[in-house]
Amino acid sequence: MADPARVSFPKPPDPIPLGRFAAADDLRRAIDAWLEWLAGERRASSHTLAAYGRDLAFFLDFLTTYLGELPSLATFDALMPLDFRAYAARRAMDGIANSSRARNLSVLRSFLRFLERRGHAPAALYKVSRGPRLARSAPRSLSVADAAELVEAPADLVESAWQARRDIALLTLLYGCGLRISEALGLRRRDAPLAEQMTIAGKGGRQRLVPVLPAVRQAVAEYLAVCPYPLAGAGPLFVAARGGPLSPRLVQRRIAELRVALGLPDSVTPHALRHSFATHLLGGGGDLRAIQELLGHASLSTTQRYTAVDTARLIAVYDAAHPRAR
C-alpha cells in the first residue's frame, strides 16, 4: 500500500494505562490506538487488555535486543518471516510453554492485522507465523458427588454463618447455571430475587438466557436473608467480609481451602464448577447445541471438548463393569 494511504496514529485523549512499551513514539501511539480499538470495538475487558499488552511487550523487548534499537512503525513495515521465526525460537529456548507461545503469536497477529488495515506492515505477513501445535485437553470437571459436596461444604467449614450462606449461594450459581466467576460476581443486588431465567452478559458482550433452578434461587435468597449489610440495588449482589465487592481472588482462595479440607485435587477451581455443569448436562443427555447456548460459547468446537470428557467417563465405566475388560 502506498505511503500516502498510511494512517498516522495521534495520541488518544485517554489512553489505557498499561505502562511504557520499549518502542519509538509512533509505534507507542499505534499500540495505544490498537488497545483503544480492542476496548471499544471488541469490548475487551481490562484483564484482556493488560494480557495483550504484556504479550506484545515481549515481542518489542525481543526486537530491541535483536535489532539493537527501539522498534518503530518503520521497523514493523520491514519485518520478514525470518524475524518471526527467530522470535518463536527465542521463546522456545526460554522454556515458555506451547500454550503461552501460541497466545503470544495470536496477540502479535492481532496487532499486525490492525496495522495492515491502516496501511502499515507487509500485507498478510501475520499469516506466515504459525503457533506451536497444542494438544487439546479435555476440561477437568468434578464427579456429581464431589460437586454436590463442594457446594454444601461451606456450611460446615466456614466459621461465619452469613459468609457460609454467601459461599453456598455463589457456588450453587456457578454449578447450577454454568456461570463464569466474573459473571456471577457481576450480578447486582437488583437482580435478586432471581427469576426463573436471567440474562447474562458474557465474553465480548454476548448475552445469553440462562435458566435458574429453584435450588439456586433458594440459596441466593437464604444468603440475602442473613447478609448483615444493606445492599444497594446497583451494588454487587455478593459482598466480602467488610461489605465491599467480593473479589475473584477471595473466591479462588476459599475454594482452595475447601478442596484441601475435602481432599479434592488441585484442578478444583471456580471454573471447574462451570465445566462440571456442562459435563453433567451432557452426561444426562443434554443437546450439545443447547449446552453451547447455556455456556455462551461463540463456537460449537469449544463446547465439543466436553464430549471427550463424556467419552472418557463411558470408557472408565466400561473398564470397570464389562467382564471382558477385567
C-alpha contacts under 8 A as a table, 3 or more apart, distances in Angstrom:
res1	aa1	res2	aa2	distance
1	M	5	A	6.91
1	M	6	R	7.66
1	M	119	G	5.94
1	M	120	H	7.89
2	A	5	A	5.71
2	A	6	R	7.12
2	A	119	G	7.68
3	D	6	R	5.37
3	D	119	G	7.68
5	A	118	R	7.91
5	A	119	G	6.24
6	R	118	R	5.90
6	R	119	G	4.44
6	R	120	H	6.37
7	V	118	R	5.40
7	V	119	G	6.40
7	V	120	H	7.82
8	S	26	D	7.96
9	F	26	D	6.88
9	F	29	R	5.47
9	F	30	A	5.43
9	F	33	A	6.88
10	P	29	R	6.31
11	K	15	P	7.73
11	K	29	R	5.58
11	K	32	D	7.56
11	K	33	A	7.88
12	P	15	P	5.47
12	P	29	R	7.63
12	P	32	D	6.97
12	P	33	A	6.76
15	P	32	D	6.07
15	P	36	E	7.12
16	I	32	D	6.97
16	I	35	L	7.14
16	I	36	E	7.07
18	L	50	A	6.49
18	L	53	G	6.92
21	F	28	R	6.74
21	F	57	A	6.15
21	F	60	L	7.42
22	A	57	A	7.11
22	A	60	L	5.95
22	A	61	D	6.20
22	A	64	T	7.30
22	A	70	L	6.31
22	A	71	P	7.50
23	A	27	L	6.02
23	A	28	R	6.05
23	A	60	L	6.78
23	A	70	L	5.08
23	A	71	P	5.09
23	A	72	S	6.02
24	A	27	L	5.47
24	A	28	R	6.28
24	A	70	L	5.91
24	A	71	P	5.99
24	A	72	S	4.95
24	A	73	L	7.93
25	D	28	R	5.05
25	D	29	R	6.26
25	D	72	S	7.45
26	D	29	R	5.18
26	D	30	A	6.35
26	D	72	S	6.40
26	D	73	L	6.35
27	L	30	A	4.93
27	L	31	I	6.19
27	L	71	P	7.47
27	L	72	S	5.03
27	L	73	L	5.12
28	R	31	I	4.98
28	R	32	D	6.17
29	R	32	D	5.05
29	R	33	A	6.18
30	A	33	A	5.05
30	A	34	W	6.17
30	A	115	L	7.85
31	I	34	W	5.00
31	I	35	L	6.21
31	I	111	F	7.89
32	D	35	L	5.16
32	D	36	E	6.11
33	A	36	E	5.04
33	A	37	W	6.09
34	W	37	W	4.99
34	W	38	L	6.19
34	W	111	F	6.90
34	W	114	F	6.77
35	L	38	L	4.99
35	L	39	A	6.16
35	L	49	L	6.65
36	E	39	A	5.11
36	E	40	G	5.99
37	W	40	G	5.13
37	W	41	E	5.39
37	W	42	R	6.96
38	L	41	E	5.61
38	L	42	R	4.79
38	L	43	R	6.19
38	L	44	A	5.62
38	L	49	L	7.58
39	A	42	R	5.84
39	A	43	R	4.68
39	A	44	A	4.78
39	A	45	S	6.82
39	A	46	S	7.95
39	A	49	L	7.48
40	G	43	R	5.38
40	G	44	A	7.60
42	R	204	G	6.47
43	R	204	G	5.45
43	R	205	G	6.63
44	A	48	T	5.91
44	A	49	L	6.44
44	A	204	G	6.41
45	S	48	T	5.15
45	S	49	L	6.25
46	S	49	L	5.06
46	S	50	A	6.14
47	H	50	A	5.16
47	H	51	A	6.22
48	T	51	A	5.08
48	T	52	Y	6.09
49	L	52	Y	5.09
49	L	53	G	6.04
50	A	53	G	5.07
50	A	54	R	6.26
51	A	54	R	5.16
51	A	55	D	6.28
52	Y	55	D	5.15
52	Y	56	L	6.19
52	Y	107	V	6.09
53	G	56	L	5.24
53	G	57	A	6.08
54	R	57	A	4.97
54	R	58	F	6.47
55	D	58	F	5.30
55	D	59	F	6.97
55	D	103	R	7.83
55	D	104	N	5.27
55	D	107	V	6.68
55	D	108	L	7.69
56	L	59	F	5.29
56	L	60	L	6.38
56	L	104	N	7.21
56	L	107	V	6.78
56	L	108	L	6.22
57	A	60	L	4.96
57	A	61	D	6.06
58	F	61	D	5.24
58	F	62	F	6.26
59	F	62	F	5.00
59	F	63	L	6.18
59	F	87	Y	7.23
59	F	108	L	7.88
60	L	63	L	5.04
60	L	64	T	6.17
60	L	71	P	6.87
61	D	64	T	5.14
61	D	65	T	6.50
62	F	65	T	5.35
62	F	66	Y	5.86
62	F	87	Y	6.88
63	L	66	Y	4.79
63	L	67	L	5.66
63	L	68	G	7.69
63	L	69	E	7.79
63	L	70	L	7.49
63	L	71	P	6.49
64	T	67	L	5.53
64	T	68	G	5.41
64	T	69	E	5.09
64	T	70	L	5.09
64	T	71	P	6.24
65	T	68	G	5.14
65	T	69	E	7.17
67	L	70	L	7.92
67	L	71	P	8.00
71	P	74	A	7.80
71	P	75	T	5.49
71	P	76	F	7.46
72	S	75	T	5.02
72	S	76	F	6.66
73	L	76	F	5.16
73	L	77	D	6.29
73	L	120	H	7.45
73	L	121	A	7.95
74	A	77	D	4.94
74	A	78	A	6.35
75	T	78	A	5.24
75	T	79	L	6.34
76	F	79	L	5.20
76	F	120	H	7.62
76	F	121	A	5.50
77	D	120	H	5.94
77	D	121	A	4.04
77	D	122	P	5.82
78	A	121	A	7.16
78	A	122	P	7.36
79	L	83	D	6.41
79	L	121	A	7.53
79	L	122	P	7.59
80	M	83	D	5.43
80	M	84	F	7.13
80	M	125	L	7.63
81	P	84	F	5.33
81	P	85	R	6.41
81	P	125	L	7.14
81	P	128	V	6.32
81	P	129	S	6.92
82	L	85	R	5.04
82	L	86	A	6.14
83	D	86	A	5.09
83	D	87	Y	6.33
84	F	87	Y	5.01
84	F	88	A	6.18
84	F	129	S	6.24
85	R	88	A	5.06
85	R	89	A	6.09
85	R	129	S	7.10
86	A	89	A	5.08
86	A	90	R	6.12
87	Y	90	R	5.04
87	Y	91	R	6.32
88	A	91	R	5.25
88	A	92	A	6.25
88	A	101	R	7.37
89	A	92	A	5.05
89	A	93	M	6.12
90	R	93	M	5.09
90	R	94	D	6.27
91	R	94	D	5.04
91	R	95	G	6.67
91	R	96	I	5.73
91	R	101	R	6.87
92	A	95	G	5.26
92	A	96	I	5.61
92	A	97	A	7.60
92	A	101	R	7.68
93	M	96	I	7.53
96	I	100	S	6.46
96	I	101	R	6.41
97	A	100	S	5.33
97	A	101	R	6.25
98	N	101	R	5.07
98	N	102	A	6.01
98	N	132	P	5.95
98	N	133	R	7.42
98	N	134	L	6.65
99	S	102	A	5.15
99	S	103	R	6.27
99	S	132	P	7.89
99	S	134	L	6.69
100	S	103	R	5.06
100	S	104	N	6.14
101	R	104	N	4.96
101	R	105	L	6.32
101	R	131	G	6.89
101	R	132	P	7.18
102	A	105	L	5.30
102	A	106	S	6.15
102	A	131	G	4.71
102	A	132	P	5.96
103	R	106	S	4.94
103	R	107	V	6.19
104	N	107	V	5.35
104	N	108	L	6.29
105	L	108	L	4.92
105	L	109	R	6.08
105	L	129	S	7.36
105	L	130	R	7.46
105	L	131	G	6.20
106	S	109	R	5.14
106	S	110	S	6.31
106	S	131	G	7.65
107	V	110	S	5.07
107	V	111	F	6.44
108	L	111	F	5.18
108	L	112	L	6.19
108	L	126	Y	7.81
109	R	112	L	4.99
109	R	113	R	6.07
109	R	126	Y	5.05
109	R	127	K	7.60
110	S	113	R	5.23
110	S	114	F	6.30
111	F	114	F	5.02
111	F	115	L	6.29
112	L	115	L	5.02
112	L	116	E	6.04
112	L	121	A	6.64
112	L	125	L	7.80
112	L	126	Y	6.08
113	R	116	E	4.98
113	R	117	R	6.24
113	R	124	A	7.81
113	R	126	Y	6.97
114	F	117	R	5.42
114	F	118	R	6.73
115	L	118	R	5.19
115	L	119	G	6.42
115	L	120	H	4.91
115	L	121	A	6.05
116	E	119	G	5.07
116	E	120	H	4.83
116	E	121	A	5.41
116	E	122	P	7.00
116	E	123	A	6.26
116	E	124	A	7.83
117	R	120	H	7.31
121	A	125	L	7.43
122	P	125	L	5.55
124	A	127	K	5.47
124	A	128	V	7.46
125	L	128	V	5.54
125	L	129	S	7.62
126	Y	129	S	5.90
127	K	130	R	7.15
137	S	305	R	7.80
138	A	305	R	5.65
138	A	306	Y	6.61
138	A	308	A	6.12
138	A	309	V	5.98
139	P	272	A	7.83
139	P	275	H	6.28
139	P	305	R	6.97
139	P	306	Y	6.74
139	P	309	V	7.05
140	R	267	S	6.73
140	R	272	A	6.30
140	R	275	H	6.69
140	R	276	S	7.80
140	R	309	V	7.89
141	S	268	V	7.65
141	S	272	A	5.28
141	S	273	L	6.82
141	S	275	H	5.24
141	S	276	S	4.55
141	S	279	T	7.00
142	L	145	A	7.91
142	L	146	D	5.82
142	L	147	A	5.62
142	L	268	V	7.37
142	L	272	A	6.98
142	L	273	L	7.27
142	L	276	S	5.67
143	S	146	D	5.15
143	S	147	A	6.06
143	S	276	S	7.49
144	V	147	A	5.23
144	V	148	A	6.25
144	V	276	S	7.88
144	V	280	H	7.26
145	A	148	A	5.23
145	A	149	E	6.17
146	D	149	E	4.99
146	D	150	L	6.05
147	A	150	L	5.18
147	A	151	V	6.22
147	A	175	Y	7.75
147	A	273	L	7.14
147	A	276	S	7.48
148	A	151	V	5.26
148	A	152	E	6.37
149	E	152	E	5.36
149	E	153	A	5.83
150	L	153	A	5.08
150	L	154	P	7.82
150	L	258	L	7.07
150	L	259	R	7.41
150	L	262	L	7.73
151	V	154	P	7.28
151	V	168	I	5.69
151	V	171	L	5.45
151	V	172	T	6.03
152	E	155	A	6.08
152	E	168	I	6.09
153	A	156	D	5.75
153	A	157	L	6.08
153	A	168	I	7.81
153	A	258	L	6.99
154	P	157	L	4.88
154	P	158	V	4.93
154	P	164	A	4.91
154	P	165	R	7.50
154	P	167	D	6.46
154	P	168	I	6.30
154	P	258	L	7.54
155	A	158	V	6.24
155	A	161	A	7.46
155	A	164	A	5.41
155	A	165	R	7.07
155	A	168	I	7.52
156	D	159	E	7.80
157	L	164	A	7.99
157	L	258	L	7.42
158	V	161	A	7.15
158	V	163	Q	7.16
158	V	164	A	5.40
159	E	163	Q	7.96
159	E	164	A	7.32
160	S	163	Q	5.28
160	S	164	A	6.11
161	A	164	A	5.11
161	A	165	R	6.40
162	W	165	R	5.07
162	W	166	R	6.22
162	W	223	Y	6.63
162	W	226	V	5.52
162	W	227	C	5.71
162	W	228	P	7.61
163	Q	166	R	4.82
163	Q	167	D	6.05
163	Q	227	C	7.88
163	Q	241	A	7.43
164	A	167	D	5.12
164	A	168	I	6.16
165	R	168	I	5.16
165	R	169	A	6.16
165	R	219	A	7.37
165	R	222	E	6.69
165	R	223	Y	4.80
165	R	226	V	7.74
166	R	169	A	5.14
166	R	170	L	6.18
166	R	220	V	7.46
166	R	223	Y	5.07
166	R	224	L	7.94
166	R	227	C	7.87
166	R	238	F	7.01
167	D	170	L	5.07
167	D	171	L	6.03
168	I	171	L	5.24
168	I	172	T	5.89
168	I	219	A	6.72
169	A	172	T	5.12
169	A	173	L	6.20
169	A	216	V	6.85
169	A	219	A	4.68
169	A	220	V	4.91
169	A	222	E	7.95
169	A	223	Y	6.50
170	L	173	L	5.10
170	L	174	L	6.39
170	L	184	A	7.12
170	L	220	V	7.66
170	L	238	F	7.85
171	L	174	L	5.07
171	L	175	Y	6.17
171	L	270	P	7.79
171	L	273	L	7.70
172	T	175	Y	5.23
172	T	176	G	5.42
172	T	177	C	7.84
172	T	215	A	7.80
172	T	216	V	5.77
172	T	219	A	7.15
173	L	176	G	5.13
173	L	177	C	5.43
173	L	178	G	7.20
173	L	179	L	6.77
173	L	184	A	7.03
173	L	216	V	5.92
174	L	177	C	5.73
174	L	178	G	5.14
174	L	179	L	4.84
174	L	180	R	6.69
174	L	181	I	7.03
174	L	184	A	7.08
174	L	270	P	7.33
174	L	271	H	7.93
174	L	273	L	5.86
174	L	274	R	5.83
174	L	277	F	7.99
175	Y	178	G	5.36
175	Y	179	L	7.37
175	Y	273	L	4.87
175	Y	274	R	5.65
175	Y	276	S	6.82
175	Y	277	F	5.33
176	G	212	V	7.38
176	G	213	L	6.77
176	G	216	V	6.50
176	G	277	F	6.57
177	C	210	V	6.62
177	C	211	P	6.95
177	C	212	V	6.39
177	C	213	L	7.74
177	C	274	R	7.83
177	C	277	F	7.19
177	C	294	L	7.95
178	G	273	L	7.15
178	G	274	R	4.41
178	G	275	H	7.47
178	G	277	F	5.36
178	G	278	A	7.00
178	G	294	L	7.31
178	G	295	L	6.25
179	L	183	E	5.97
179	L	184	A	6.13
179	L	274	R	6.08
179	L	295	L	7.25
180	R	183	E	5.16
180	R	184	A	6.39
180	R	270	P	7.82
180	R	271	H	6.48
180	R	274	R	6.68
181	I	184	A	5.20
181	I	185	L	6.14
181	I	248	P	6.77
181	I	270	P	6.49
181	I	271	H	7.02
182	S	185	L	5.21
182	S	186	G	5.88
182	S	248	P	7.19
183	E	186	G	4.96
183	E	187	L	6.74
183	E	200	I	7.03
183	E	201	A	7.25
183	E	202	G	6.71
184	A	187	L	5.64
185	L	236	P	7.16
185	L	237	L	7.27
185	L	238	F	6.42
185	L	246	L	7.03
185	L	247	S	7.63
185	L	248	P	7.67
186	G	236	P	6.80
186	G	237	L	7.87
187	L	191	D	6.53
187	L	236	P	6.14
187	L	237	L	5.68
187	L	238	F	7.80
188	R	191	D	5.39
188	R	192	A	7.63
188	R	233	G	6.59
188	R	234	A	5.77
188	R	235	G	5.51
188	R	236	P	4.51
188	R	237	L	4.69
189	R	192	A	5.74
189	R	231	L	6.37
189	R	232	A	6.47
189	R	233	G	4.80
189	R	234	A	6.30
189	R	235	G	5.88
189	R	236	P	5.66
189	R	237	L	4.25
189	R	238	F	7.99
190	R	193	P	7.79
190	R	232	A	7.86
190	R	233	G	4.50
190	R	234	A	6.40
190	R	237	L	7.83
191	D	194	L	6.03
191	D	237	L	7.78
192	A	195	A	7.62
192	A	220	V	7.69
192	A	221	A	7.72
192	A	237	L	7.77
193	P	217	R	7.01
193	P	220	V	7.50
193	P	221	A	6.48
194	L	197	Q	7.70
194	L	198	M	7.39
194	L	212	V	7.51
194	L	217	R	5.66
194	L	220	V	7.77
195	A	198	M	6.36
195	A	212	V	6.95
195	A	217	R	7.60
196	E	211	P	5.89
196	E	212	V	4.96
196	E	213	L	6.94
196	E	214	P	7.72
197	Q	209	L	6.56
197	Q	210	V	5.49
197	Q	211	P	4.34
197	Q	212	V	5.31
198	M	209	L	5.73
198	M	210	V	5.44
198	M	211	P	6.60
198	M	212	V	7.10
199	T	207	Q	6.51
199	T	208	R	5.63
199	T	209	L	4.63
199	T	210	V	6.28
200	I	207	Q	5.48
200	I	208	R	5.42
200	I	209	L	6.38
200	I	210	V	7.08
201	A	205	G	5.48
201	A	206	R	5.60
201	A	207	Q	4.39
201	A	208	R	6.65
202	G	205	G	5.50
202	G	206	R	5.24
202	G	207	Q	5.97
202	G	208	R	7.53
202	G	296	G	6.67
203	K	206	R	5.98
203	K	296	G	7.91
206	R	296	G	7.30
207	Q	296	G	7.52
208	R	293	E	6.85
208	R	294	L	6.93
208	R	296	G	6.20
209	L	294	L	7.08
210	V	294	L	5.94
212	V	216	V	6.33
212	V	217	R	6.84
213	L	216	V	5.25
213	L	217	R	6.53
214	P	217	R	5.09
214	P	218	Q	6.06
215	A	218	Q	5.12
215	A	219	A	6.12
216	V	219	A	5.17
216	V	220	V	6.33
217	R	220	V	5.32
217	R	221	A	6.15
218	Q	221	A	5.03
218	Q	222	E	6.10
219	A	222	E	5.19
219	A	223	Y	6.32
220	V	223	Y	5.12
220	V	224	L	6.30
221	A	224	L	5.16
221	A	225	A	6.19
222	E	225	A	5.10
222	E	226	V	6.73
223	Y	226	V	5.57
223	Y	227	C	6.02
224	L	227	C	5.11
227	C	230	P	7.90
229	Y	243	G	6.24
231	L	235	G	6.38
231	L	236	P	7.45
231	L	237	L	7.29
232	A	235	G	4.96
232	A	236	P	7.79
233	G	236	P	7.98
236	P	239	V	6.55
236	P	245	P	6.05
238	F	245	P	6.57
238	F	246	L	5.85
239	V	242	R	7.72
239	V	243	G	5.26
239	V	244	G	5.36
239	V	245	P	4.61
239	V	246	L	4.60
240	A	243	G	5.24
240	A	244	G	5.38
240	A	245	P	5.80
240	A	246	L	4.60
240	A	247	S	7.68
241	A	244	G	7.43
246	L	250	L	6.94
246	L	251	V	7.64
247	S	250	L	5.41
247	S	251	V	6.65
248	P	251	V	5.08
248	P	252	Q	6.15
249	R	252	Q	5.06
249	R	253	R	6.14
250	L	253	R	5.03
250	L	254	R	6.16
251	V	254	R	5.07
251	V	255	I	6.25
251	V	270	P	7.53
252	Q	255	I	5.25
252	Q	256	A	6.15
252	Q	269	T	6.62
252	Q	270	P	6.46
253	R	256	A	5.03
253	R	257	E	6.33
254	R	257	E	5.10
254	R	258	L	6.28
255	I	258	L	4.93
255	I	259	R	6.03
255	I	268	V	7.64
255	I	269	T	6.40
255	I	270	P	7.01
256	A	259	R	5.29
256	A	260	V	6.31
256	A	266	D	7.74
256	A	268	V	7.68
256	A	269	T	7.19
257	E	260	V	5.34
257	E	261	A	6.31
258	L	261	A	5.08
258	L	262	L	6.09
259	R	262	L	5.01
259	R	263	G	5.77
259	R	264	L	4.78
259	R	265	P	6.91
259	R	266	D	7.53
259	R	268	V	6.79
260	V	263	G	5.06
260	V	264	L	6.22
260	V	265	P	7.89
261	A	264	L	7.88
264	L	268	V	6.84
265	P	268	V	5.95
266	D	269	T	7.50
267	S	272	A	7.16
268	V	271	H	7.89
268	V	272	A	5.56
268	V	273	L	7.80
269	T	272	A	5.08
269	T	273	L	7.15
270	P	273	L	5.69
270	P	274	R	7.33
271	H	274	R	5.14
271	H	275	H	6.40
272	A	275	H	4.88
272	A	276	S	6.03
273	L	276	S	4.86
273	L	277	F	6.16
274	R	277	F	5.03
274	R	278	A	6.55
275	H	278	A	5.31
275	H	279	T	6.08
276	S	279	T	5.00
276	S	280	H	5.81
277	F	280	H	5.50
277	F	281	L	6.19
278	A	281	L	5.19
278	A	282	L	6.17
278	A	291	I	6.54
278	A	295	L	7.71
278	A	306	Y	7.07
279	T	282	L	5.16
279	T	283	G	6.06
279	T	306	Y	5.87
279	T	307	T	7.93
279	T	309	V	6.97
279	T	310	D	6.74
280	H	283	G	4.92
280	H	284	G	6.07
281	L	284	G	5.09
281	L	285	G	6.53
281	L	286	G	5.08
281	L	291	I	7.55
282	L	285	G	5.24
282	L	286	G	4.55
282	L	287	D	6.81
282	L	288	L	7.07
282	L	291	I	7.71
282	L	306	Y	7.59
282	L	307	T	7.57
282	L	310	D	7.24
283	G	286	G	7.03
283	G	310	D	6.16
286	G	290	A	7.26
286	G	291	I	6.96
287	D	290	A	5.26
287	D	291	I	6.26
288	L	291	I	5.09
288	L	292	Q	6.17
288	L	303	T	7.15
288	L	304	Q	7.34
289	R	292	Q	4.99
289	R	293	E	6.44
289	R	300	L	7.17
290	A	293	E	5.15
290	A	294	L	6.27
291	I	294	L	4.96
291	I	295	L	6.10
291	I	303	T	7.35
292	Q	295	L	5.28
292	Q	296	G	6.01
292	Q	297	H	5.42
292	Q	298	A	7.90
292	Q	299	S	7.81
292	Q	300	L	6.28
292	Q	303	T	5.68
293	E	296	G	5.06
293	E	297	H	6.59
297	H	300	L	6.82
297	H	302	T	6.64
297	H	303	T	6.81
298	A	302	T	7.92
299	S	302	T	5.66
299	S	303	T	7.26
300	L	303	T	5.16
300	L	304	Q	6.20
301	S	304	Q	4.96
301	S	305	R	6.99
302	T	305	R	5.90
303	T	306	Y	6.01
303	T	307	T	7.99
304	Q	307	T	5.42
304	Q	308	A	7.49
305	R	308	A	5.60
305	R	309	V	7.17
306	Y	309	V	5.05
306	Y	310	D	6.39
307	T	310	D	5.04
307	T	311	T	6.07
308	A	311	T	5.08
308	A	312	A	6.14
309	V	312	A	5.14
309	V	313	R	6.31
310	D	313	R	5.04
310	D	314	L	6.29
311	T	314	L	5.08
311	T	315	I	6.23
312	A	315	I	5.14
312	A	316	A	6.21
313	R	316	A	5.08
313	R	317	V	6.25
314	L	317	V	5.06
314	L	318	Y	6.12
315	I	318	Y	4.94
315	I	319	D	6.07
316	A	319	D	5.10
316	A	320	A	6.19
317	V	320	A	5.16
317	V	321	A	5.98
318	Y	321	A	5.23
318	Y	322	H	5.38
318	Y	325	A	7.14
319	D	322	H	6.03
319	D	325	A	5.06
319	D	326	R	6.86
320	A	325	A	7.18
320	A	326	R	7.31
321	A	325	A	7.48
322	H	325	A	5.31
322	H	326	R	7.06
323	P	326	R	5.70
